[in-house]
C-alpha cells in the first residue's frame, strides 16, 4: 500500500469519526434525558 492510499484512508476515517461520534453521543444523551424525565414523572405519582 502506498502513502497516498494510507493518507486517503485516514482522511475518510477521520471524517466518518467526526460525523458519527457526535450523533451517537447525542442519541445517548437523549436516552438519558428521557429516562430522567420518566423517573422524575414517576416519583410524585408513586409517593401519593
C-alpha angles and dihedrals in degrees: 000000000000128000095254091056091050092050091048091050092049091049092051092046093050093049090049090048093050090049098044106040099058091049092049091050091047091052091050091047091052090050091052092047091050090049092048091048090050092049092047090049093050095049101074093039094054093046096052 
